Amino acid sequence: MTDQAVDTSGMAAGSAAGRTTGEFFGRARELKELRDDIERAGLDTLAGRKTPRARVLLIAGRPGSGRTALAAELAASLAGDYPDGTLRARLTDPDGERVPTERTARALLDELAAPVPPGAGDDELSELVREALSVRRLLLVLDDAADAEQVDPLLPDNPDCLVVATARGPLTGIPGVRPCTIGGLDTGSAVELLGHSTGAVRITVDPTAAESLVEACGGQPAALAMIGGWLAASPKAAVADVTKRLHDIPVDPRQPTGARPLARAFRFVYESLPQPTARMLRLLSLAPAGFVDAHTASALAGCSVSGAQTAMDDFTALGLLRRVDGRQYEVPGCLAPMMKALMEDRDRPAEVQLARARMLERTVRQLQSCWAITEPDGSAARKKLAGLPRALRFPSVPAAGEWLRIRQPALLASARIAVEDGELDTLARRLVAALVRALAAHRGTEAAAPELYGLHRLVLDVAERCALHREKAAALLNLADLDARTGRTQEALTRYRAALDAGRAAGDPYATGRAMESVGGTYQELGDWQRASDWYGRALEQRLTRGERADAARLYGRLGAVHTYAGRYGEALRNWRASAAGHRRVGDLPGHARALSEVARVQEYAGRPEESLRTCREAVEWARRAEDVRLHAALELRLADTLDRLGDPAAARLHRNAAERLLGDEGSAYEIRSTSTRD
């Protein structure tokens, strides 16, 4: 999963407050209206045209009105009609920032197990989402959309899919969408919800007080959930007294009337918390992407992990947090702005920055532990891991991998927060480096390439801001490699050249040499043999000057390959022979054998078959001395092919048989040819 909340669990029915408790209250009219809207004929149908896109249902309402829970209940009731499941994406972060289309699309593609090209832009990713959904019959829930521009790029071009969106108001710009606007629950359903939290007895003994309390909460499910949770934790409190106290809480007169009941309920519950617990709640507004676990809360508040866990369980019972799974919680989007406002009002900026730094430092240490456990026993990383507190260590590699999977959205958000902060650049660099290592160790660089691309861009941002030329060169090289791997050759070339400039500014010979070689490789990919050989030559000169003989031998081979492609066989032979000699001098016998086999290939291209045969036999002998079975077999097969072309099938058959004996169960002849003879 990438850095966006996506759920394919079937969207179990939630309570009216949006929690997945298996209970749902009221909204029968709205549910019927939404189901009827699915069957309603659209403009295309009325005009006799086939509907080209999925039907969009819109649930509009204020934060805290239960629109997310209604969408979940609708999705659960329709699950049987959509055999390919349900996807859910949240389009607004708890801090109120809209989620970029790129992040949402990546998350959806990840859940659909569709390839996600690293570095792809909004348009390409949106197209991939629509393409993946075009062959499926599923339900897509887009929660808390800011506007139609967020929703439209994700709409499937497939009438067999259904989209359920939630938003504050209409999504102007998407044709044929009629919003189902919801407010507070009806009195009966609201009282039932309240009784579910407090117990039926406290409601039935004073139904009038219960109805007054429901009215004071505006029938809003989120407000009722908080007040009901508080009453459950305060068994001696009278319902009527709570109603009076709610009415006495002042609110900002500039606040819309419909938002005041939620604000009063939140303030009522917040003011009842002990001071340290209230401070922790305020600081939870800093939780990356709104996701928090015991370690995050502990670091923010500066308390023990066990104490943070107890507090979060209490917050959940009070409706202040939403449990995502056994270890992770989510700050409700309707409450996050109020938590943040309290933090800005009551906590000094220096204290907030210190809390953020503690949280990010804890994240760095967890990521280091997550990576270190994949290292061999006895390694320096494992020894360092043993020195960490037990709470930061993982019991096994699978446990660390599962933590990384679950926390990945929050971890990626942490990296963005650290970089955007601008005052925590050293911490940001450590965090990104640790996250890159952990992702590569547990998922592999290929599988994690989309996330790594974004992380390298963050490193580049910090490096440019701080004039860190060496880090800039490294980030540009990593980004260019990913561009090249995904076919964006021109973009890769631009970044390799920029990396060369940064490497020179840093006085970093490794970065400059690597950049020059990569520029040559890019020109080779473009078929510009002259520029490729020129840049390889520059890189080779640097390696020779520095006495880096192994790299020089490899670069001689790359020059030989370019000259071969260009048909300059004399130059190709000189460079391949230099490559063979270089590999032999550094004791790389397999490299020596491979280079000799390329010499034989060029000799054959140049019309010198007898020389090619002798050189090929020499390569086979060196592969045998190197005791590289797969390479030996591959060169036996190449020798057999050469003998066939020279008209000696009997000798060719002998060498093929030798190759087969060498192979045994190692693999097919084709696999050996294709993987063991590459320079």
N, C-alpha and C positions, 0 to 999 in steps of 0.2 A: 504494500500500500504506500501511496505517496502521502503528501502533507494535507490531506483533505478528508473530512469525515465521510465515509461511504459505507452503507450498510446493505448487505445482501441477505440478511437473515429472514426475510419475509415480512419485516416490519410488524412485529407482534403488537397487538392492541395495547395502547397505553392509557394511563389514567388521564383524566381531564387536565391534569397539570403537565402532561407530556412525559411522565415517567412510565417505563415499561413494567408495570406491576400486574398486568393482566386484567385490570379493572378499567371500565370506561363508563362515563356518566353523561346521560342526556344526548343532545344533538341528533335526535331521531329525524327531525324535520330536515336538518342540513344534510344528513346522510342520504335521505331519500332524494333530495334535490340534486345532489351530486351524482347519484346513480342514474337518475333520470336524464341528467345532462349528457351522460355517456352515449345514450341512444338518440339524443336530439339530432335531427338532420342539420348539417352545416350548409353553408352557402354553396359549396361545390356539389353536394348531393342534390340540393334543390335545383341546381343548374344542369343536372344530369352528368356531372363529371365525377370521376373517382377521386376520393379524398387523397391528396398526395402526402399528407403528413399526419403525425399522431394527433389525436384529440388532446387538448389541454384543459384541465380543470383547475380553477384557481380558487383557493381558500384565502380570503383577505380578512385581516383583523389586526388589532394592536398586539404588541408583544405581551405575553401573559394571558392571552385570550383562549389558549388551547388550540390554536390553529395547527401546530405540529402534531399534537395528539389526534386531532380529527383526521389529518392526512394519514397518520399511522393506522387509525381504525379503518378508514376507507380502504387503504391498501391491503390490510389483513383480510377484509371481507371480500376483496376481489382477487385474492391470490390464486384461487383455483382457475381463474380465467386467463392467467398469464403464466404458462408453464415454465418460462425461462427465468422466473423469479422477479425480485424487486431490487432496484438500486436506489440508494438515497445519497444525495449530496447537499451539504449545507453551503449556501451561497453568500452568507455573511458571517464573518468571524464574530466571536463574542464582544470584541472591542468596537464593533460597529463598522469595521472596514470591510468593503466588498471583496469577496474572494475572486482573484483574477480567473478568467476563463481557462487560461493555460493550466492552472492548478486543478480546477474541477475536472477538466477533460482528462488530464493525466490520471487522476484518481479513478475515474470511471473506466478508463482503458485498462488500468491495472486490475480492477475487479473483474473485468471481462476477459482477463488473460490475453489481451491483445497487445501486440508489440507497440512500445512507446519510443519513438526515435528521440534520442537525447538532443536537446537544443531546438526542437521543433517549436514553431510559433503558434499563436492562437488559431489561425485559420486552418493550418494543417492538422492540428490536434482535433479541432471541432469536426473537420471532415472525417477523420478517423473514427471519432465517436459515432457519427451518423452512419458511417459505413458498417461499423460493428453492430449497430442496432438494427440495421436494415434487414438482417436475416434472423431476427429474434422476435419473440412475442413476450415482452416484459413490461413492467410498470416502473416508471422513473419518477421518483419523488424529489423535487427540487425545493429545498426548504429555505425560507427567508430570503427570497429574491429581492434585490434592490430595485430592479427595473427590467423591462423587456429585453434590453441589450444583453443581460446575463443569461436569459432563458433561451432566446431565439437560436443562438448558435448550436445549442445542444438538442434541439427538437429533432427526433428521428423522422427521416423521410419514409415512414412506414406506418400506415394506418392500423396495423395490428398491435402497435404499442400504445400505451396510455401514459400521459404525463400529468402528474398532480403537483402543482406549484403552490407555495404559500408566500404571502407578501403582505405588506401593510395596506396596500391599496391596489387599484387596477393596474394591469400590465398593458398600458397603452402601446399599441404597435404590433400586438399578436392578434391576428384576426380570429373572430369566432369565439372569443373567450368571454364568458359571463362570470363575474366573480360571485362566489358564495360568501357573502360578508357575514362574519360572526361577531357577536358582542359577548355579553355575559351569559352564563347558563340560566335557564329558567329556574325559578325558585325551588321547585321540587328536586330537580337534579342537583342544584347547588347544595341544598340541605343534605341530600344523600351523600355527596362528596365530602362534606364537612363531617358527617357522622361516620364515614369510613375511617377518618383519621382519629376522631375523638372517642368513638364508641357510640352506639345508638342510644344508650341510656341518657347521656348528657344532653342529647338533642330532644328526646321524647319528653323529658321532664319539663322542658321549657321551650316548646316549639316556637313561640312568639319571639323569644330572644334569639333563637337560631335564625329565624327569618330576618330579623333586624341585622344580625351579624352578616348574613349573606348580602343584604342590601348595602351595608357599609363596605363590603369587599367588591361591590359592583358586579357580583356574580362571576368575577374573573377567576378561572381555575387556579392560576399561579398564586394569587392572593389567598384564596381559600386553602390551598395546600400549605402555605406558610402558617396561616393562623391555626389551621387544624393540627399541624405538627406541634405548634407551640402549646395548644390546649392539651394535646396528648402528653406532652412533657410536663404539664402543670395541672395535675388532676384535681387540685383544690380550687383552681380559678373558676369563676363564674362566667358563663358565656355572655351575660348581660354586661358585666364589668368590662370585658374585652371590647364589646361594641362601643361603650362610652369612651374608653381610652383611645380607640381608633379615631373617633370623631374629633378628639382633642388634639391629635397630632397635626401640627401645621405643615402645609406643603407650599411649594413655590407657586404663587398665583399665576406665573407665566406658563405653568405646566398645563397642557390640555386637560379638560375635565375628565375625560375617559381614562387618563393615565394616573389620576390621583389615587384611586383605591389601591392599586398595586404599590405605589410609592409609600402610602401609609402603612400597608401591611408589612412591607419590607422594613420600614423604619421601626415599627413596633417590635418585630422579632429581633432586629439588630440591636436595639437599645436594651434588650433583655439579656444579651450575651455578656459574660465576664470580659473585662477589658482585654486580656491577652488573646482570648478567642475572637473578640470583635476585630482586633488588629489583624489576626491571621485572615479573617474573612475579607477585610479590605485589600490585603496584599494578594489574595487569590485573583484579583483582577489583572495581575501581571502574568498569570499562568499562560504559557505559549499555546496559542490556538484555543484557549479555554479549557485545555485538558490538564488535569492535575492528579498526581499520585502522592503517596505519603512522603516520598523523598522531596518532591517539589514543595509541598506545603511546609515540611520541616525546614528546608533551606530558607524559604521566604520568611518564615516567622522566627527562625533561630531557635527552634525547640527540638525535642527528640522525635525520632520517626514514629515511635509508638504513640506519643502524645498527639502528633499530627494526624495519625490514623483515627484515633478516638474522636478528635474534633471533626474530621471529615464525615465520619459516620453520624455524628450529631447534626452536622449541617444537612446531611441527606434526609434525616428524619424530619428536619424543619423545613424541607422544601427549598433550601438554599443551594444545594448541589444536586446533580443528577448522576446516579451511578451508571457508568458505561459497562464495566465488567467488574470482576472481583478485585482488581487492583487500581482501576483508573476511574476518575470522576470527571464530570463536565460542568463548567460554570454556565448556568442557563443564560441564553442571550438576552432575556428580558431583564435580568438582574445585574448583568455585568456593568452596564453604564452607571448604575447606582453605587455599586461597589467602588468603581473607579472614582466617582465624584467624591465619595467619602474619603478615599485614600488621599486624593489631591487636597482635600480640605483639612485633614487631621494629621497627615504624616509629612514631615519635612522632606524636601527633595533629596537631601543627602541620605536620609534613612531609606527612602524608596530605592535610590541607586544602589545602596549597600545591599538591600534585599535582593534586587535583581542580580547583582554580582554574585551573591551567595548561591542563588539558584543556578546560575550558569556555571559556576565553579563546581557545584555538585554534579551537574550534568556532564561536565568534562570528565570527572572522576568515574562516573558510572560508565561512560563510553570507553574510557581506558580499560576498565575492568571487563567490559563486554568484549573488547578486542583481545585483551591479554589472555583470556581463558582459551582462546583458539590456538595459542602458541604452544610449542612442545614443552613437556615437563623439563625443568632444569634451565629453561631459557631465562634471559634477563627479565623479560616481561612477566613471566610467571613468578619469579622471585619478588619482583616489585608488587605484583598482585597479592602475594601472601602478606605483605605489610599493610594492606588496606584494612579498614574496619570491616568486621564481618557483614555489617548491613550493606556494604557496597560490593560485596563479592557475590558471584553467581555460583550455584551449586554444580552446574554442568554447562556444556556448550549449548545443548538444546534449550535450556532455560534462558541463557543469555540471548540466543537467537529469537526466542518467543518474546522476550522483553523488548528487543529492538523492533520487532514487527509491530507490536501493540503501540509502542511509544513513538514510532516513526513520525507521524504527523506533528506531534509536539516537539520532537527533536529537530526536525527541519524548521519548524517555526522558531525554535530557540536560536538556531543559527542565523535566521533572518533578523531576529530581534537584536542579537549581539552586534551584528554588522551595522544595522540601521541606527543603533544607539549613538555611535560616533565617539563615545568616551570610554569604550571598553574594547579597544581594538586588539590589544594583546590577548585578552580573554577570548575574543571572537576568533582570532586565528587559531588558538589552541582548540577551541570547540569544533571548528570546522575540520581541522586536521584529525581530531579524534573521531568525528562522525564519519569522515571518509574512510578511515582505517576500519572502523567497525562494520560499515556497509560492505566494503570489499571483502572482509574476512568472512562474513556470514552469508552474503548473497552472491559474491563474485562480482568482478568489475563489469562484466557484460550485462548481467541482470540488473545491477544497480546503476547502469550508465545514465539513465535520465535524472536520477537524484544527484549523482556525482557531477553532472554538467551544471546543475544549479548551484551546487556547493563551490565548484571552481569559479563560477561567476561572482559569488560572494567574496571569495579570496581575492579576486581581481579588484573588486570594489575597494576593499581595505588597502590593498597594495598601492593602488593609484592614489587613494586619499592620503596615505602616509609616506608616499614616495619610496616604497620598498621595492627596489628594482629587481632583486633576486626573486622575491615572492611573485612579483608581476610576471617575470619571465616564466616561472614554473606554472602559474595559472594559465597563461596564454598557451603554453605547450600542451597542457592537459586538455584545454578546450579545443585546440586545433586538432589534436589526435581524435577526439570524439567527432568533430566536424568531418574529418577525413574518413572516419569509419562509417559515417552515415551518408557519404556521397556529396557533402557540401564542400567540394574541392576548392573552389575559389575563396570561400570563407576561411577554410583551413590555411590556404596560402597567405592570406592577409594576416592571420594571427601568428603564423610561423615567422613572418617578417617582423611583426611587432615584438615577438619574443626575442628575436635576434637583437633588435635595438635595446630592449630592456636588459638582456644578458650582457651586452657590451657596456651599458651604463653601470651595471653592477660589477663589472670586471670578473664575470663568472665564465670560465672557459668551458665548463660542462654545458651550461645553457646555450652559449654561442655555438659550440660544436654540434650539439643536438639540434639546434634550430637550423643551422646550415644544411645538415644532412636531411632534415625533414623538408626543407624547401626543395632540395634536390629530389626527394621522393615524390613530392607533390607534382613537380614538373614531369617526372617520369610517368605519374598517373595520367597527366594531361597529354602524354605523347610528345612532349617537347624535349627531345633527346639532347639537343645542344645545351639548353639551360640546365637540364638535369646533370649532365656530365660536368658542367662548369661549377655548380654548387657542390656536387660530390667532391670535386677536385679541391675546392676551398676547405671543405671539412677534412679531407685527407691531409692536406698540408698542415692544418692545425694539429691533427693527431700525431703526425710524424715529428713536428717541432717539439711536442710535449713528450715524445717517446712512448706513446700509448699504442704499442705494437699490435695488440689483439684487435683494437678498434680499427687500426689502419688496415689490417688484413681483411676485415669485414668490408671496409669501404672500397678497397681494391676490387672486391667481388661485386659491389654495387655498380662501380664504374664499368666493370666487365660486362655486367648484364645490360646496362644502357647502350654500350657500344655494340653489343650483340643485336639488340633490337633495332639499332640504327643501321645495321649491316656493315659496320666498320670492323671487320673480323680481325685485322691486324692489331688494332688498338685493344679489341676485346681479349685476344690471346695474351697480349703483354700484361694486361691488368689481372686476368685470371691466374696467370702464372705467378705474378707477384702476390696475389692472394694466397695461392697454395703454399708458396715459400714462407709467407708471413705466418700462416697457421702452423706450419711445421716448426718454425723457430720458437713459437710460444708453447709448443707441446700439444696443440689441439689437433690430434690425429683425425678425428671425424671431420673437422673443418678442412683439413688438408685433402682428405679423400673426396669430399664434396666439390672442392674447387677444381681438383683434377678431373672429376667427371664433367664439369662445365667446360674445361679446356677441351676435352674429347668432343663435346657437343659442338663447340665452335669450329674445331678442326673438320668435323663432318660437314658443317654448313659451308665451310670454305673449300670443300671439294678435296679433302685430304683424308680419305677413308682409312688408309693403312696406319697413318699417324694416330688417327682417332682410336683405332682398335688397340694400339699399343698403350695409349694413354688411359683408355678405359680399363685395361687389364691392370695397369699400375694403380688406378683408383680402387679397384676391387681388392688388391693386395693390401693397400693401406687401411681399407675398411676392416679387413680381417684382422690386421694388427691392432686396430683400435678396439676390437671385441665389441663392436656395435652391430648387433645381429640384424636389426631392422635395416640399417644403412647398408650392411653387407649384402643382404638379400635384394635391396633395391638396385644396387649397382650390378649385381649378377643379372638381374632382369634387363637393365640397360645394355649390358654387354651382349646378352642374348639378342636383343633387338638389333644391335649393330651387326652381329654376325649374320642375322637373317638378311639384312640389307646388302651384305657383302656376298650373299649366296652360299652360306654354309649352315644349312638348317640343322644338320646333325650336331655340330658344336653348339649351336644355339639351344637345342633341346637339352643338352647336358647342363648348361648353365641355368636353364629354367628349372630343371629338376633340383639343382643345387639350391636355388632360391626357395623352392617349395620345402626342401628339407630344413633349411634354416628357419623358415617361417613357422612351421608347426602350427600351433594354435595362436600365433601372434596376430594374424589378420590376413585378409585377402591380398593377392598380388596387386590389385588396383590401389588398395589403401597404402601399401608399402611404397608403391611408385609415387603416389601423390603427397605423401607426408614426410618421406625420409630423404628426399633428394633436394629439398629447398635449401638455398644458401642463406 
